[in-house]
Amino acid sequence: MHRKQQTESEAASWKQTAAKAFVGGSEWPDKDELLDVLYWGKQIIALVIGVVWGMIPLHGFLAIMLYVAISTIVGQFYVTSFQKVDEDAVGGFWELAKEGFGSAFATFMVSWIGIYSAVHFE
C-alpha cells in the first residue's frame, strides 16, 4: 500500500514539474527541479537535431558545432528568458551549458549517425 502511495506521489510531482516547464516565469524554489527540466529538454532537442541532421544530410565538424551551439543557446534562453531565472542562481553559464551535455551529446550522435546511415546508404 505504501509503495502505491509513493508511486502516485511521484506521478503527481512529475505532472506538476511538467506543467511548470511549459509555463513561462514559473517559480522554481528547488533549482535541481529546473535543472532536471533542462536536462530532459536537452535530451529531446538532441534527438530532434540528430534526426534532422541525419535526414538533411549534414555531416562533419560543422554538424557537431551547430548541435553544440543550438543546444547551449536554447538551454540558456529557456532558463534566462522563458523561465526568467537568473543564471547565477543556478550556478552560472557553465553549469547550464554542461547540464546533461554528455548524455544529450550521446543521444545526438546515435540518432544522427543512425538516421544518416539508414537514409543515405544502400
Contact map, one row per residue, 1 for C-alpha under 8 A:
11111000000000000000000000000000000000000000000000000000000000000000000000000000000000000000000000000000000000000000000000
11111100000000000000000000000000000000000000000000000000000000000000000000000000000000000000000000000000000000000000000000
11111110000000000000000000000000000000000000000000000000000000000000000000000000000000000000000000000000000000000000000000
11111111000000000000000000000000000000000000000000000000000000000000000000000000000000000000000000000000000000000000000000
11111111100000000000000000000000000000000000000000000000000000000000000000000000000000000000000000000000000000000000000000
01111111110000000000000000000000000000000000000000000000000000000000000000000000000000000000000000000000000000000000000000
00111111111000000000000000000000000000000000000000000000000000000000000000000000000000000000000000000000000000000000000000
00011111111100000000000000000000000000000000000000000000000000000000000000000000000000000000000000000000000000000000000000
00001111111110000000000000000000000000000000000000000000000000000000000000000000000000000000000000000000000000000000000000
00000111111111000000000000000000000000000000000000000000000000000000000000000000000000000000000000000000000000000000000000
00000011111111100000000000000000000000000000000000000000000000000000000000000000000000000000000000000000000000000000000000
00000001111111110000000000000000000000000000000000000000000000000000000000000000000000000000000000000000000000000000000000
00000000111111111000000000000000000000000000000000000000000000000000000000000000000000000000000000000000000000000000000000
00000000011111111100000000000000000000000000000000000000000000000000000000000000000000000000000000000000000000000000000000
00000000001111111110000000000000000000000000000000000000000000000000000000000000000000000000000000000000000000000000000000
00000000000111111111000000000000000000000000000000000000000000000000000000000000000000000000000000000000000000000000000000
00000000000011111111100000000000100010000000000000000000000000000000000000000000000000000000000000000000000000000000000000
00000000000001111111110000000000000010000000000000000000000000000000000000000000000000000000000000000000000000000000000000
00000000000000111111111000000000000000000000000000000000000000000000000000000000000000000000000000000000000000000000000000
00000000000000011111111101100000000000000000000000000000000000000000000000000000000000000000000000000000000000000000000000
00000000000000001111111101000000010010000000000000000000000000000000000000000000000000000000000000000000000000000000000000
00000000000000000111111100000000000000000000000000000000000000000000000000000000000000000000000000000000000000000000000000
00000000000000000011111111000000000000000000000000000000000000000000000000000000001000000000000000000000000000000000000000
00000000000000000001111111000000000000000000000000000000000000000000000000000000011100000000000000000000000000000000000000
00000000000000000000001111100000000000000000000000000000000000000000000000000000011110000000000000000000000000000000000000
00000000000000000001101111110000000000000000000000000000000000000000000000000000001000000000000000000000000000000000000000
00000000000000000001000011111000000000000000000000000000000000000000000000000000000000000000000000000000000000000000000000
00000000000000000000000001111110110000000000000000000000000000000000000000000000000000000000000000000000000000000000000000
00000000000000000000000000111110000000000000000000000000000000000000000000000000000000000000000000000000000000000000000000
00000000000000000000000000011111110000000000000000000000000000000000000000000000000000000000000000000000000000000000000000
00000000000000000000000000011111111000000000000000000000000000000000000000000000000000000100000000000000000000000000000000
00000000000000000000000000000111111100000000000000000000000000000000000000000000000000000000000000000000000000000000000000
00000000000000001000000000010111111110000000000000000000000000000000000000000000000000000000000000000000000000000000000000
00000000000000000000100000010111111111000000000000000000000000000000000000000000000000000000000000000000000000000000000000
00000000000000000000000000000011111111100000000000000000000000000000000000000000000000000100000100100000000000000000000000
00000000000000000000000000000001111111110000000000000000000000000000000000000000000000000000000000000000000000000000000000
00000000000000001100100000000000111111111000000000000000000000000000000000000000000000000000000000000000000000000000000000
00000000000000000000000000000000011111111100000000000000000000000000000000100010000000000000000000110000000000000000000000
00000000000000000000000000000000001111111110000000000000000000000000000000000000000000000000000000111001000000000000000000
00000000000000000000000000000000000111111111000000000000000000000000000000000000000000000000000000010000000000000000000000
00000000000000000000000000000000000011111111100000000000000000000000000000000000000000000000000000000000000000000000000000
00000000000000000000000000000000000001111111110000000000000000000000001000100000000000000000000000011001000000000000000000
00000000000000000000000000000000000000111111111000000000000000000000000000000000000000000000000000010011001000000000000000
00000000000000000000000000000000000000011111111100000000000000000000000000000000000000000000000000000000000000000000000000
00000000000000000000000000000000000000001111111110000000000000000000001000000000000000000000000000000000000000000000000000
00000000000000000000000000000000000000000111111111000000000000000010001000000000000000000000000000000001101100000000000000
00000000000000000000000000000000000000000011111111100000000000000000000000000000000000000000000000000001001100110000000000
00000000000000000000000000000000000000000001111111110000000000000000000000000000000000000000000000000000000000000000000000
00000000000000000000000000000000000000000000111111111000000000000010000000000000000000000000000000000000000100010000000000
00000000000000000000000000000000000000000000011111111100000000000000000000000000000000000000000000000000001111111010000000
00000000000000000000000000000000000000000000001111111110000000000000000000000000000000000000000000000000000000110010000000
00000000000000000000000000000000000000000000000111111111100000000000000000000000000000000000000000000000000000010000000000
00000000000000000000000000000000000000000000000011111111111000100000000000000000000000000000000000000000000000010001000000
00000000000000000000000000000000000000000000000001111111111000000000000000000000000000000000000000000000000000111111101000
00000000000000000000000000000000000000000000000000111111110000000000000000000000000000000000000000000000000000000011001000
00000000000000000000000000000000000000000000000000011111110000000000000000000000000000000000000000000000000000000000000000
00000000000000000000000000000000000000000000000000011111111000000000000000000000000000000000000000000000000000000001000100
00000000000000000000000000000000000000000000000000001111111101100000000000000000000000000000000000000000000000000000000000
00000000000000000000000000000000000000000000000000001100111111110000000000000000000000000000000000000000000000000000000000
00000000000000000000000000000000000000000000000000000000011111110000000000000000000000000000000000000000000000000000000000
00000000000000000000000000000000000000000000000000000000001111111000000000000000000000000000000000000000000000000000000000
00000000000000000000000000000000000000000000000000000000011111111100000000000000000000000000000000000000000000000000000000
00000000000000000000000000000000000000000000000000001000011111111110000000000000000000000000000000000000000000000000000000
00000000000000000000000000000000000000000000000000000000001111111111000000000000000000000000000000000000000000000000000000
00000000000000000000000000000000000000000000000000000000000011111111100000000000000000000000000000000000000000000000000000
00000000000000000000000000000000000000000000000000000000000001111111110000000000000000000000000000000000000000000000000000
00000000000000000000000000000000000000000000010010000000000000111111111000000000000000000000000000000000000000000000000000
00000000000000000000000000000000000000000000000000000000000000011111111100000000000000000000000000000000000000000000000000
00000000000000000000000000000000000000000000000000000000000000001111111110000000000000000000000000000000000000000000000000
00000000000000000000000000000000000000000000000000000000000000000111111111000000000000000000000000000000000000000000000000
00000000000000000000000000000000000000000100110000000000000000000011111111100000000000000000000000000000000000000000000000
00000000000000000000000000000000000000000000000000000000000000000001111111110000000000000000000110000000000000000000000000
00000000000000000000000000000000000000000000000000000000000000000000111111111000000000000000000000000000000000000000000000
00000000000000000000000000000000000000000000000000000000000000000000011111111100000000000000000000000000000000000000000000
00000000000000000000000000000000000001000100000000000000000000000000001111111110000000000000000110000000000000000000000000
00000000000000000000000000000000000000000000000000000000000000000000000111111111100000100000100110000000000000000000000000
00000000000000000000000000000000000000000000000000000000000000000000000011111111110000000000000000000000000000000000000000
00000000000000000000000000000000000000000000000000000000000000000000000001111111111000000000000000000000000000000000000000
00000000000000000000000000000000000001000000000000000000000000000000000000111111111111100000000000000000000000000000000000
00000000000000000000000000000000000000000000000000000000000000000000000000011111111111100000000000000000000000000000000000
00000000000000000000000000000000000000000000000000000000000000000000000000011111111110000000000000000000000000000000000000
00000000000000000000000110000000000000000000000000000000000000000000000000001111111100000000000000000000000000000000000000
00000000000000000000001111000000000000000000000000000000000000000000000000000111111110000000000000000000000000000000000000
00000000000000000000000110000000000000000000000000000000000000000000000000000011111111000000000000000000000000000000000000
00000000000000000000000010000000000000000000000000000000000000000000000000000011101111101000000000000000000000000000000000
00000000000000000000000000000000000000000000000000000000000000000000000000000011000111111100000000000000000000000000000000
00000000000000000000000000000000000000000000000000000000000000000000000000010011000011111111100100000000000000000000000000
00000000000000000000000000000000000000000000000000000000000000000000000000000000000001111111100000000000000000000000000000
00000000000000000000000000000000000000000000000000000000000000000000000000000000000011111111000000000000000000000000000000
00000000000000000000000000000010001000000000000000000000000000000000000000000000000001111111001100000000000000000000000000
00000000000000000000000000000000000000000000000000000000000000000000000000000000000000111111111100000000000000000000000000
00000000000000000000000000000000000000000000000000000000000000000000000000000000000000111111111100000000000000000000000000
00000000000000000000000000000000000000000000000000000000000000000000000000010000000000110011111110000000000000000000000000
00000000000000000000000000000000000000000000000000000000000000000000000000000000000000000011111111000000000000000000000000
00000000000000000000000000000000000000000000000000000000000000000000000000000000000000000111111111100000000000000000000000
00000000000000000000000000000000001000000000000000000000000000000000000100110000000000100111111111100000000000000000000000
00000000000000000000000000000000000000000000000000000000000000000000000100110000000000000000111111101000000000000000000000
00000000000000000000000000000000000000000000000000000000000000000000000000000000000000000000011111111100000000000000000000
00000000000000000000000000000000001001100000000000000000000000000000000000000000000000000000001111111000000000000000000000
00000000000000000000000000000000000001110110000000000000000000000000000000000000000000000000000001111111000000000000000000
00000000000000000000000000000000000000100100000000000000000000000000000000000000000000000000000011111111100000000000000000
00000000000000000000000000000000000000000000000000000000000000000000000000000000000000000000000001011111110000000000000000
00000000000000000000000000000000000000000010000000000000000000000000000000000000000000000000000000011111111000000000000000
00000000000000000000000000000000000000100110011000000000000000000000000000000000000000000000000000011111111100000000000000
00000000000000000000000000000000000000000000010000000000000000000000000000000000000000000000000000001111111110000000000000
00000000000000000000000000000000000000000000000000000000000000000000000000000000000000000000000000000111111111000000000000
00000000000000000000000000000000000000000010011001000000000000000000000000000000000000000000000000000011111111100000000000
00000000000000000000000000000000000000000000011011000000000000000000000000000000000000000000000000000001111111110000000000
00000000000000000000000000000000000000000000000001000000000000000000000000000000000000000000000000000000111111111000000000
00000000000000000000000000000000000000000000000001000000000000000000000000000000000000000000000000000000011111111100000000
00000000000000000000000000000000000000000000001001100100000000000000000000000000000000000000000000000000001111111110000000
00000000000000000000000000000000000000000000001011111100000000000000000000000000000000000000000000000000000111111111000000
00000000000000000000000000000000000000000000000001000100000000000000000000000000000000000000000000000000000011111111100000
00000000000000000000000000000000000000000000000000000100000000000000000000000000000000000000000000000000000001111111110000
00000000000000000000000000000000000000000000000001100110000000000000000000000000000000000000000000000000000000111111111000
00000000000000000000000000000000000000000000000000001110100000000000000000000000000000000000000000000000000000011111111110
00000000000000000000000000000000000000000000000000000100000000000000000000000000000000000000000000000000000000001111111110
00000000000000000000000000000000000000000000000000000000000000000000000000000000000000000000000000000000000000000111111111
00000000000000000000000000000000000000000000000000000110000000000000000000000000000000000000000000000000000000000011111111
00000000000000000000000000000000000000000000000000000000100000000000000000000000000000000000000000000000000000000001111111
00000000000000000000000000000000000000000000000000000000000000000000000000000000000000000000000000000000000000000001111111
00000000000000000000000000000000000000000000000000000000000000000000000000000000000000000000000000000000000000000000011111
